[in-house]
Amino acid sequence: MIEVRGVARSFVAAASAKGGRGGLLGPGAKRAAAAVVHAVRDVSFSAPGGHITGLLGPNGAGKTTTLRMLAGLITPEAGRLSVDGIDVVERPREVLARMGVLSDSRGLYPRLTARENIIYYGELQGMGRDAADARAQDLARMFDMTALLDRRTEGFSQGERMKTALARALVHDPANIVLDEPTNGLDVLATRALRESLRWLRTPAGGGKCIVFSTHIMQEVERLCDSVVVVAEGRTVASGTVAELLARTGQSDFEEAFVRLAFPAATAAVRP
């Protein structure tokens, strides 16, 4: 189970300057004051096991920053994050052992084969090489990627990279899975394959995984997620099932419901 309670995080944007030739600093240049960017202001949600929780919001809403805090890559300025009751800030290594993270950047080593990428990550998680190799073969069968195992990942298609990265994230069989916009750049078939894999992973046969799925694509949420957390301007603005959010907004179209939840001021301005 993943719990996020009232987390916040801001960053200081680099100061800019204008003047001189080509925008470089010159004698008459004026330096702009550094600006504070509030990437996440107040995000909260709970994601239970055997359940797919969608983190839905427009670009810049704070989804990726929230997930990076959950993965221990960024320290929150306020709030608390926990995985299976373990505090992320206080015990990050224990948390990472219980979590598989698939980031948007994928991060595969291009000169290694798919098998080598998966085994290497398994060894980083404390697995023996033989155990990691056996797990890699099981995952390859699960994701229909056996033919890819001994090919270098350099030159892989987006779908092939996604399968390899997902297998790598699951090599240590974590109870919790975090995916940051995993369908970016995928074609229809690869997206369908990913959806089917995630649906299976949340079932008892697939391990009853707790899955957090970040996206800005309405159709993905409708087809995949058991519950939805809507994030806008760094805050949680709504949560519930798709049906509950439709009922709350009085809409029959989920995209319209999302717009009304995420951009209430803008939608109020155009209503008759």
C-alpha positions in Angstrom: 0.0 0.0 0.0 1.2 3.5 -0.9 0.1 6.5 1.2 0.9 10.2 0.4 -0.2 12.8 2.9 0.0 16.5 2.3 3.3 16.6 0.5 4.8 19.8 -0.9 7.9 20.7 -2.8 9.2 23.9 -4.3 12.3 24.7 -6.4 14.2 27.9 -7.1 14.4 28.6 -10.8 17.7 29.9 -12.1 18.0 33.6 -12.5 18.0 34.9 -16.1 19.7 37.9 -17.6 19.3 40.0 -20.7 21.7 42.4 -22.4 24.8 42.4 -24.5 25.2 40.6 -27.8 23.3 37.4 -28.3 21.6 37.6 -24.9 24.9 37.4 -23.0 25.7 39.5 -20.0 27.0 42.9 -20.9 27.6 46.2 -19.0 24.0 47.2 -19.2 22.6 43.8 -18.4 19.8 43.4 -15.9 19.5 40.2 -13.9 16.1 38.9 -13.0 15.4 37.8 -9.5 15.3 34.0 -9.0 11.8 32.7 -8.8 10.4 30.1 -6.5 8.4 27.4 -8.4 5.8 25.5 -6.2 5.8 22.2 -8.1 3.7 20.4 -5.4 1.7 22.3 -2.9 -0.6 19.7 -1.2 -1.0 16.3 -2.7 -2.6 13.4 -0.8 -3.8 9.9 -1.9 -3.9 6.3 -0.8 -3.3 3.4 -3.1 -4.2 -0.1 -1.8 -3.0 -3.5 -3.0 -4.8 -5.3 -5.8 -5.9 -1.9 -7.1 -4.8 0.5 -9.9 -4.8 4.1 -8.8 -4.6 6.8 -11.5 -2.8 10.0 -10.9 -4.4 12.3 -13.4 -3.5 15.9 -14.2 -2.3 18.2 -16.9 1.3 18.7 -17.8 3.0 20.7 -15.0 0.4 19.6 -12.4 3.0 18.1 -10.1 2.6 14.4 -10.9 6.2 13.6 -11.7 7.6 15.5 -8.8 5.2 13.7 -6.5 6.3 10.3 -7.8 10.0 11.3 -7.6 9.4 12.1 -3.9 7.8 8.7 -3.5 10.8 7.0 -5.1 13.1 8.9 -2.7 14.8 11.0 -5.4 13.5 14.3 -4.0 12.9 15.1 -0.3 9.5 16.7 0.5 9.4 20.0 2.3 6.2 19.0 4.0 4.0 16.0 4.4 4.7 12.2 4.6 5.1 9.4 2.1 5.0 5.7 3.1 5.1 2.4 1.3 3.6 -0.6 3.3 3.8 1.6 6.4 7.5 2.4 5.9 8.4 6.1 5.8 10.1 7.0 2.5 12.4 9.7 4.0 13.5 7.8 7.0 14.0 4.3 5.5 14.4 4.8 1.7 16.3 1.5 1.0 13.6 -0.6 2.6 11.0 1.3 0.6 12.8 0.8 -2.7 13.0 -2.9 -2.0 9.2 -3.0 -1.9 8.7 -0.9 -5.0 9.2 -1.1 -8.7 9.5 2.2 -10.5 9.0 2.8 -14.2 10.0 6.4 -15.0 9.2 8.3 -18.2 12.8 8.3 -19.2 13.1 4.5 -19.2 16.9 4.7 -18.5 18.0 1.4 -20.1 21.7 0.8 -20.8 21.9 0.7 -24.6 25.0 -1.5 -24.9 23.5 -4.2 -22.7 21.0 -6.7 -23.8 17.5 -6.8 -22.4 18.5 -9.7 -20.2 21.6 -8.0 -18.9 19.6 -4.9 -18.1 17.1 -6.9 -16.1 19.7 -9.1 -14.3 21.8 -6.0 -13.4 18.9 -4.3 -11.7 18.0 -7.6 -9.9 21.6 -7.8 -8.5 21.3 -4.2 -7.3 18.2 -5.3 -5.4 20.2 -8.1 -3.7 19.2 -11.0 -5.9 21.7 -13.7 -7.0 22.6 -13.8 -10.7 20.9 -17.1 -11.3 17.7 -16.1 -9.5 17.6 -12.8 -11.5 18.2 -14.6 -14.8 15.3 -17.1 -14.0 13.1 -14.1 -13.1 14.1 -12.3 -16.3 13.0 -15.4 -18.3 9.6 -15.5 -16.5 9.0 -11.9 -17.1 9.9 -12.2 -20.7 7.3 -14.9 -21.2 4.8 -12.7 -19.3 5.3 -9.7 -21.5 5.9 -11.6 -24.8 9.4 -10.4 -25.1 11.5 -13.7 -25.1 12.8 -12.9 -28.6 14.2 -9.6 -27.3 16.1 -11.0 -24.3 19.5 -11.4 -25.9 19.4 -8.3 -28.2 21.1 -5.0 -27.2 18.5 -2.4 -26.2 20.1 0.1 -28.5 17.7 0.5 -31.4 14.7 -0.9 -29.6 11.3 0.5 -30.4 9.4 2.4 -27.8 7.2 -0.6 -27.1 10.3 -2.9 -26.8 11.9 -0.4 -24.4 8.8 -0.2 -22.3 8.5 -4.0 -22.0 12.2 -4.2 -20.9 11.9 -1.3 -18.5 8.8 -2.8 -16.9 10.4 -6.2 -16.6 13.5 -4.6 -15.0 11.2 -2.7 -12.5 9.5 -6.0 -11.6 12.5 -8.3 -11.4 12.6 -8.3 -7.5 8.8 -9.0 -7.5 7.8 -5.8 -5.6 4.4 -5.5 -4.0 4.1 -1.9 -5.2 4.5 -0.5 -8.8 4.8 3.1 -9.8 4.6 4.2 -13.4 5.1 7.7 -14.6 3.2 8.3 -17.9 4.3 4.8 -19.3 2.3 5.1 -22.5 4.2 8.1 -23.8 5.4 7.4 -27.4 3.8 3.9 -27.5 1.7 2.7 -30.4 -1.8 1.2 -30.0 -0.6 -2.4 -29.8 2.1 -1.6 -27.2 -0.4 0.4 -25.1 -2.9 -2.5 -25.2 -0.2 -4.9 -24.1 0.8 -2.7 -21.2 -2.8 -2.3 -20.1 -3.3 -6.1 -20.2 -0.1 -6.6 -18.1 -1.1 -4.2 -15.5 -4.6 -5.6 -15.2 -3.1 -9.1 -14.6 -0.6 -7.8 -12.1 -3.4 -6.4 -9.9 -5.2 -9.8 -9.7 -4.4 -12.4 -7.1 -2.7 -14.5 -9.8 -0.5 -11.6 -10.7 0.4 -10.9 -7.1 -2.3 -8.4 -6.1 0.1 -5.5 -6.8 -0.5 -2.0 -5.7 -0.2 0.1 -8.9 0.0 3.9 -9.2 -0.3 5.0 -12.8 0.4 8.7 -13.7 -1.0 10.0 -16.9 -2.7 13.0 -18.5 -4.7 10.8 -21.0 -8.3 10.5 -20.1 -8.9 7.2 -22.0 -6.2 5.4 -20.1 -7.8 6.3 -16.8 -11.3 5.2 -18.0 -10.0 1.8 -19.3 -7.5 0.9 -16.6 -7.9 2.6 -13.3 -10.0 1.5 -10.3 -9.8 4.9 -8.8 -8.6 8.3 -9.8 -6.7 11.1 -8.1 -7.0 14.5 -9.9 -4.1 16.8 -9.4 -4.0 20.4 -10.6 -1.5 23.2 -9.8 0.3 21.0 -7.3 -2.8 20.0 -5.3 -5.2 17.1 -5.1 -8.5 18.5 -6.2 -10.6 15.4 -6.4 -10.5 11.6 -6.0 -12.8 8.7 -6.5 -13.9 6.2 -9.2 -14.6 7.4 -12.7 -18.3 6.9 -12.0 -18.1 9.0 -8.8 -16.3 11.8 -10.5 -18.8 11.9 -13.3 -21.6 12.0 -10.7 -19.9 14.8 -8.7 -19.6 17.0 -11.8 -22.9 16.0 -13.3 -21.2 15.0 -16.6 -21.5 12.0 -18.8 -18.1 12.6 -20.6 -15.1 12.0 -18.4 -12.9 14.5 -20.2 -15.5 17.3 -19.5 -15.6 16.1 -15.9 -11.8 16.3 -15.6 -11.8 19.8 -17.1 -14.4 21.0 -14.6 -12.4 19.5 -11.7 -8.9 20.6 -12.7 -9.8 24.1 -14.1 -12.9 25.3 -12.3 -12.3 29.0 -12.8 -11.9 28.6 -16.5 -15.0 26.4 -16.9 -17.0 28.8 -14.8 -16.0 31.7 -17.0 -17.4 30.0 -20.2 -20.6 28.6 -18.7 -23.8 30.3 -19.9 
